[in-house]
Every structure is written in C-alpha cells, then in structure tokens.
Amino acid sequence: MPSGADEAFDGPAEQGALAVARAKAREVARTRRGVIIGADTIVVTEGRILGKPASAAEARDMLQRLSGREHEVITGLCILRTDPPAERTGVESTTVRFRVLLPSEIDAYVSSGEYADKAGAYGIQGRAAIFVDRICGDYYNVMGLPLCRLALLLREVGVGV
C-alpha cells in the first residue's frame, strides 16, 4: 500500500533511508492496524544519492554514473506493530559493481521503461541483471526488501516467519 509519505530527506544516506521508511510506516499506521512494514531504498555512488529518476534522461545519467563502478544500495526498514505496540528499525547495505556499460545498452534499457520507480534507475531482478559484475551483501536488499533483516525485525516484534 503506497503511504503517500514525502520521500525527500537531508543528511547521511542511511539516516535518510531510515527516516523515510519510518515516515511511510507511520503514515500507513494512521489508517491501518496490524503489522506495518515501511521500506525505502536508495543508491549511493561516489557520495551522491541516486533516488528514483524523474525522466528517461535522468535514468540515462544515473546508469552512466554507475557504469564500471561500485555503488551502495541502502534500504531502511521500519516495522510497526499496533497491538501490542512495538516499533523496530534497521538498515541494510549491499555493495554492487556494474561492468562498463555501452551507450547502446543504456539506451536499450531506458527504452524498455524498466527504470521507472526504481532507485538508481535499475532493477537487478530484471533486464539490468546483466549489468551486475559482482555483489557483496543481500541480493534481496538490491531488489528493495532485505528479507533476512526483515525476518529478524519481525521476530523482535513477536511475529514469526
């Protein structure tokens, strides 16, 4: 369920991703009860935060920045349980290295439209899988939901998985 929470933030990437995840969870908790999971994923390369591209041109620029480089994929998680009340948060970080991308590959990927609504303008689970040279960390984090961290946080609020 989309929260409608503002995804903009200032400050360090990990703190920002966590703040947005918390804002999403709290916004949903205003109208829903139960166990609510808020998550926000960002990509950081060379100190620059790459969120969701607003256009094809911005997506192309992001992919050029990632070409031949390592980047960090950071996801903030917030678990809210309304009854009994509990809140737990966590951050997961995964290092991804892209091989050098040809301009024609970037153009084809952007033309596919798959970049839309994805931090860093790519989805590792789709066509961009062929861009990934190596990964260190949680693959599911790069997809946007670090399942191992999520399971541990759910356990902390009394939800078995």
CORLIN-V736844 format. One record per helix or strand of 2 or more residues. SS is the DSSP state (A for helix, B for strand). FROM is the first residue (numbers start at 0). TO is the last residue. If there is no record, write none. Layout:
ss->SS from->FROM to->TO
ss->SS from->FROM to->TO
//
This chain:
ss->A from->12 to->28
ss->B from->34 to->44
ss->B from->47 to->49
ss->A from->55 to->65
ss->B from->69 to->81
ss->B from->84 to->97
ss->A from->102 to->111
ss->A from->126 to->130
ss->B from->131 to->135
ss->A from->138 to->142
ss->A from->146 to->155
//
